[in-house]
Amino acid sequence: MINSYWTTFKITADPCAESNNCDTDNGLCSKVNIAEVCSCVKGYTLNGDGKTCDETDECALGTDACSQICANTDGGYDCSCESGYILDVDGNTSTVPDFKSPVPEITGTVDKEAKVNFLRFSLKAIASTQYTVEKETILFDTLAKAATSECSYISCDFITSSQMKRKKRATVGPLTFYKEYFSRLPGFPKYDENNDLQLGIYVKVPDVGYLSNVNLQTILEDSLSTVESATGFKVISILNPSLTTLFESTTTVGLRPQSSTLEPANKASNKYLLLYIGVGVTINVLVIGVAIAVIVCLISKSKKNRLVHPRTPAP
C-alpha cells in the first residue's frame, strides 16, 4: 500500500520546453508532473510572481560571510578589509598581516573568468620565502596606481562574471583601482623550468567585472621599471594565457627603460615560428597547385578547340 501511494504521488522533474515563462537571464525551469516550476540560479531570488528573478543583496541581508567589508556584486559578493588588515585565504576573514612572512597559499575555487583573464609572469632567481606579504602588497599597490593611470586614457575591457560580456571602460565612468582589486590565482607562486618564481594574478573590480588580461599585460609592461624598483624583483618574462604568447625581457638588471621592448622567448617563438612556416608552405603549395591545374585546363581546352575547328588552308 505504501509503495502504491508513493508511485501515485511522487514528483518527477523533467526539463521544460525551450519556450517557458521563467526568467530568461537568471531563471531555471523544472517540469513537475505536468506543471512548469521556476527557480533561480545561485545569487538570485524568485519574485512573488513565481517567474522572474532579482539579484540577492547578501550584504544588506547579512547573509554574507565577510568579517569586515562586504560589497554586493551581480550574483554574489566580495569581501575586503579595513586599513591595516589583509584578506585571509578563505576570501572572507580579515586578519592582521605578518608582512615579513611568505605569502599564504591561496585555496578554494575562483570564477572561470579569473582563470581565463589572469596574467602569468616570472621573477628572476627569487626564492618563495622572499616573496612576502609586504612584497605582494607593494606589487599590487604599484600595479593599482598604474592601472588607474592607464585606464584613464585608453579603453580598458572588463568581463562580467554573470554573462561573460565585454564592456568598455567608458561605460563604467571614471575608475580608481585599489590594491585590493588584485588577487593571486590558486597554485601560485610556483617555480618554472628555469627555477624562476612564477606569479599568476588577476584583477576584479566590484560591480564592474574582471579586467581583461590584455589590458593587464599592457599595464605591467608599461610600469615594469616602477614595479622592479619598488619590489626589488626583476620581471624576466610575461605570459598571457589568452594569447598563448610568451615575452621575455632583454634588459639587464636595473630599471627597465619605458621605451624598451619585450622580445619573444626562444622556446615559444620557435614553436609558433614553425607553425607559421608550415601554414605558409601549405598555402603556397595549394596556390601553385591551383595555378598549374588552371594552366593545364586551358591548354587542354585549346587543343580540343583546334581538333573540333581545324583551320581551313588558305586558297
MIPA-74497 format. One record per residue (C-alpha): residue number from 1; residue in one letter; y negated, z, x negated. Coordinates in steps of 0.02 Angstrom, whole numbers, plus 50000, padded with zeros to 5 digits. Each point is the difference from the previous one (the first is absolute). Layout:
BEGIN
> k,r,c2,c3,c1
> NUM,A,Y,Z,X .
...
***
This chain:
BEGIN
> k,r,c2,c3,c1
> 1,M,50000,50000,50000 .
> 2,I,49882,50040,49858 .
> 3,N,50036,49835,49915 .
> 4,S,49968,49907,50163 .
> 5,Y,49833,50091,50022 .
> 6,W,49945,49957,49822 .
> 7,T,50054,49820,50019 .
> 8,T,49897,49985,50159 .
> 9,F,49838,50077,49938 .
> 10,K,49995,49973,49811 .
> 11,I,49845,49913,49931 .
> 12,T,50018,49837,49906 .
> 13,A,49857,49937,49890 .
> 14,D,49985,49812,49977 .
> 15,P,49860,49897,49924 .
> 16,C,49870,49941,50124 .
> 17,A,49954,49821,50030 .
> 18,E,49866,49930,49885 .
> 19,S,49878,49995,50145 .
> 20,N,49983,50184,50047 .
> 21,N,49855,50112,50050 .
> 22,C,50003,50117,49850 .
> 23,D,49860,50010,49871 .
> 24,T,50008,49840,49897 .
> 25,D,49932,50076,49840 .
> 26,N,50076,50173,49983 .
> 27,G,50120,50013,50146 .
> 28,L,50189,49998,50013 .
> 29,C,50105,49953,50149 .
> 30,S,50174,50057,50049 .
> 31,K,50100,49946,50150 .
> 32,V,50073,50153,50086 .
> 33,N,50126,49942,50129 .
> 34,I,49893,49871,50091 .
> 35,A,49827,50073,49961 .
> 36,E,49888,49963,49851 .
> 37,V,49938,50160,49915 .
> 38,C,49854,49994,49876 .
> 39,S,49974,50110,49848 .
> 40,C,49892,49992,49844 .
> 41,V,50025,49984,49812 .
> 42,K,49975,50152,49889 .
> 43,G,49819,50057,49996 .
> 44,Y,49961,49940,50177 .
> 45,T,50009,50084,50170 .
> 46,L,50049,49923,50167 .
> 47,N,49858,50003,50126 .
> 48,G,50013,50057,50180 .
> 49,D,50028,49822,50060 .
> 50,G,50169,50003,49913 .
> 51,K,49962,49836,49912 .
> 52,T,49858,50006,49873 .
> 53,C,49993,50100,49838 .
> 54,D,49855,50091,49917 .
> 55,E,49989,50055,49820 .
> 56,T,50041,50185,49978 .
> 57,D,49869,50103,49909 .
> 58,E,50112,50126,49913 .
> 59,C,49850,50080,49913 .
> 60,A,49911,50038,50164 .
> 61,L,50160,50062,50082 .
> 62,G,50044,50110,49851 .
> 63,T,50172,49922,49982 .
> 64,D,49970,49940,49822 .
> 65,A,50076,50083,49848 .
> 66,C,49844,49999,49889 .
> 67,S,49956,50167,49920 .
> 68,Q,49815,49956,49979 .
> 69,I,49921,49835,50055 .
> 70,C,50076,49881,50127 .
> 71,A,49937,49823,50031 .
> 72,N,50070,49908,50149 .
> 73,T,50062,49823,49967 .
> 74,D,50070,49861,50107 .
> 75,G,50173,50064,50045 .
> 76,G,49996,50154,49889 .
> 77,Y,49888,50107,49890 .
> 78,D,49956,50032,49818 .
> 79,C,49982,50168,49914 .
> 80,S,49871,50037,49867 .
> 81,C,49931,50153,49911 .
> 82,E,49839,50093,49976 .
> 83,S,49912,49998,49832 .
> 84,G,50102,50089,49866 .
> 85,Y,50169,49963,50080 .
> 86,I,50125,49859,49985 .
> 87,L,50127,49935,50124 .
> 88,D,50177,50056,49966 .
> 89,V,50145,49877,49987 .
> 90,D,50045,50032,50182 .
> 91,G,49838,49912,50050 .
> 92,N,49947,50147,50110 .
> 93,T,49968,50155,49897 .
> 94,S,49843,50030,49896 .
> 95,T,50024,50103,49843 .
> 96,V,49897,50057,49851 .
> 97,P,50049,49880,49861 .
> 98,D,50053,50040,49823 .
> 99,F,49900,49860,49921 .
> 100,K,50086,50013,49832 .
> 101,S,50177,49979,50069 .
> 102,P,50086,49831,50017 .
> 103,V,49978,49916,50168 .
> 104,P,50131,50052,50130 .
> 105,E,50131,49880,50061 .
> 106,I,49956,49911,50161 .
> 107,T,50140,50017,50127 .
> 108,G,50027,49938,50176 .
> 109,T,49963,49830,50074 .
> 110,V,49843,49896,50011 .
> 111,D,49946,49862,50118 .
> 112,K,50065,49826,49964 .
> 113,E,49820,49944,49980 .
> 114,A,49984,50117,49851 .
> 115,K,50156,49926,49921 .
> 116,V,49934,49822,50011 .
> 117,N,49821,50042,49952 .
> 118,F,50024,50109,49847 .
> 119,L,49949,49952,49824 .
> 120,R,50106,50037,49848 .
> 121,F,49932,50018,49824 .
> 122,S,50058,50071,49834 .
> 123,L,49920,50126,49882 .
> 124,K,50038,49976,49816 .
> 125,A,50104,50133,49910 .
> 126,I,49963,50140,50124 .
> 127,A,50126,50140,50028 .
> 128,S,50027,50053,50180 .
> 129,T,49940,50174,49953 .
> 130,Q,49832,49926,49948 .
> 131,Y,49971,49925,50172 .
> 132,T,49936,50160,50079 .
> 133,V,49920,50045,50165 .
> 134,E,49832,50000,49912 .
> 135,K,50026,49825,49929 .
> 136,E,50055,49930,50168 .
> 137,T,49849,50081,50085 .
> 138,I,49885,49918,49872 .
> 139,L,50089,49832,50022 .
> 140,F,49986,50002,50190 .
> 141,D,49820,50059,49996 .
> 142,T,49953,49860,49878 .
> 143,L,50088,49869,50105 .
> 144,A,49920,50067,50160 .
> 145,K,49826,49975,49928 .
> 146,A,50047,49826,49938 .
> 147,A,50072,49955,50172 .
> 148,T,49841,50058,50088 .
> 149,S,49897,49888,49886 .
> 150,E,50121,49852,50006 .
> 151,C,50019,49996,50189 .
> 152,S,49813,50014,50026 .
> 153,Y,49971,49822,49943 .
> 154,I,50166,49912,50028 .
> 155,S,50108,49989,50155 .
> 156,C,50145,50121,49979 .
> 157,D,50155,49981,50108 .
> 158,F,50087,50141,50092 .
> 159,I,50167,50001,50088 .
> 160,T,50025,50112,50151 .
> 161,S,50159,50101,50010 .
> 162,S,50029,49961,50184 .
> 163,Q,49998,49811,50013 .
> 164,M,49988,49938,49820 .
> 165,K,49842,49901,50036 .
> 166,R,49875,49964,49863 .
> 167,K,49819,50039,50035 .
> 168,K,49852,49969,49888 .
> 169,R,49897,50136,49919 .
> 170,A,49850,49938,50100 .
> 171,T,50081,50052,50164 .
> 172,V,50008,50184,49953 .
> 173,G,49820,50020,49940 .
> 174,P,49942,50089,49841 .
> 175,L,50144,50091,49919 .
> 176,T,50007,50137,49870 .
> 177,F,50165,50028,49911 .
> 178,Y,50058,50174,49950 .
> 179,K,50134,50052,49877 .
> 180,E,50101,50071,50145 .
> 181,Y,50025,49822,50064 .
> 182,F,50102,49959,49845 .
> 183,S,50185,50047,49992 .
> 184,R,50147,49978,49885 .
> 185,L,50155,49914,50066 .
> 186,P,50163,50101,50000 .
> 187,G,50102,49967,49843 .
> 188,F,49848,49993,49885 .
> 189,P,49959,50035,49861 .
> 190,K,50149,49925,49911 .
> 191,Y,50036,49913,49836 .
> 192,D,50019,49812,49981 .
> 193,E,50111,49905,49877 .
> 194,N,49869,50021,49863 .
> 195,N,49995,50189,50026 .
> 196,D,49824,49991,50070 .
> 197,L,49954,50105,50150 .
> 198,Q,49986,49904,50164 .
> 199,L,49894,50052,50148 .
> 200,G,50006,49932,50178 .
> 201,I,49849,50039,50109 .
> 202,Y,49932,49947,50169 .
> 203,V,49843,50033,50102 .
> 204,K,49997,50054,50182 .
> 205,V,49831,50022,50085 .
> 206,P,50011,50106,50159 .
> 207,D,49967,49903,50161 .
> 208,V,49984,49838,49899 .
> 209,G,50166,49959,49917 .
> 210,Y,50079,49963,49833 .
> 211,L,49894,49913,49868 .
> 212,S,50077,49835,49947 .
> 213,N,50078,50014,49828 .
> 214,V,49912,49837,49955 .
> 215,N,49835,50092,50018 .
> 216,L,50073,50154,49913 .
> 217,Q,50051,49893,49852 .
> 218,T,49823,49928,49987 .
> 219,I,49927,50176,50009 .
> 220,L,50113,50063,49860 .
> 221,E,49970,49848,49889 .
> 222,D,49810,50008,50021 .
> 223,S,49994,50187,49964 .
> 224,L,50132,50002,49864 .
> 225,S,49885,50056,49859 .
> 226,T,49932,50142,50107 .
> 227,V,50176,50054,50051 .
> 228,E,50061,49999,49820 .
> 229,S,49848,50095,49940 .
> 230,A,50012,50132,50138 .
> 231,T,50187,50031,49989 .
> 232,G,50031,49967,49816 .
> 233,F,50146,49886,50049 .
> 234,K,50016,49816,49957 .
> 235,V,50054,49884,50140 .
> 236,I,50108,49864,49921 .
> 237,S,50067,49905,50151 .
> 238,I,49966,49980,50185 .
> 239,L,50130,49937,50123 .
> 240,N,49960,49950,50177 .
> 241,P,50167,49999,50094 .
> 242,S,49927,49890,50138 .
> 243,L,49956,49864,49875 .
> 244,T,50151,50034,49887 .
> 245,T,49883,49966,49855 .
> 246,L,49991,50108,49844 .
> 247,F,49844,50013,49895 .
> 248,E,49990,50081,49830 .
> 249,S,49844,50064,49915 .
> 250,T,49964,49918,49832 .
> 251,T,49862,50120,49947 .
> 252,T,50021,50128,49863 .
> 253,V,49988,50188,50018 .
> 254,G,49828,50048,50063 .
> 255,L,49885,49942,50139 .
> 256,R,50044,49837,50085 .
> 257,P,49852,49880,50010 .
> 258,Q,49961,49958,50180 .
> 259,S,50004,49814,49958 .
> 260,S,50172,50003,49918 .
> 261,T,50145,49923,50092 .
> 262,L,50179,50048,50031 .
> 263,E,50133,49878,49943 .
> 264,P,50176,49973,50067 .
> 265,A,50134,50105,49918 .
> 266,N,50135,49902,49910 .
> 267,K,50148,50048,50108 .
> 268,A,49920,49964,50167 .
> 269,S,49903,49846,49944 .
> 270,N,50154,49919,49921 .
> 271,K,50098,50028,50159 .
> 272,Y,49871,49918,50112 .
> 273,L,49956,49866,49872 .
> 274,L,50180,49941,50003 .
> 275,L,49996,50002,50190 .
> 276,Y,49841,49896,50005 .
> 277,I,50070,49877,49872 .
> 278,G,50160,49982,50100 .
> 279,V,49907,49967,50161 .
> 280,G,49885,49876,49913 .
> 281,V,50146,49903,49923 .
> 282,T,50090,49994,50167 .
> 283,I,49846,49931,50088 .
> 284,N,49973,49869,49864 .
> 285,V,50182,49943,50011 .
> 286,L,49985,49983,50189 .
> 287,V,49839,49900,49986 .
> 288,I,50074,49883,49868 .
> 289,G,50158,49980,50105 .
> 290,V,49900,49953,50154 .
> 291,A,49895,49877,49900 .
> 292,I,50155,49916,49928 .
> 293,A,50079,49988,50173 .
> 294,V,49843,49917,50070 .
> 295,I,49995,49874,49855 .
> 296,V,50184,49957,50022 .
> 297,C,49974,49979,50187 .
> 298,L,49853,49883,49974 .
> 299,I,50097,49894,49872 .
> 300,S,50149,49987,50116 .
> 301,K,49890,49951,50146 .
> 302,S,49914,49867,49894 .
> 303,K,50167,49925,49947 .
> 304,K,50060,50000,50179 .
> 305,N,49843,49909,50058 .
> 306,R,50025,49864,49867 .
> 307,L,50180,49974,50058 .
> 308,V,49952,49989,50184 .
> 309,H,49845,49893,49972 .
> 310,P,50033,49890,49845 .
> 311,R,49853,49904,49934 .
> 312,T,49993,49815,50049 .
> 313,P,49989,49887,49846 .
> 314,A,49836,49908,49987 .
> 315,P,50012,49812,50043 .
***
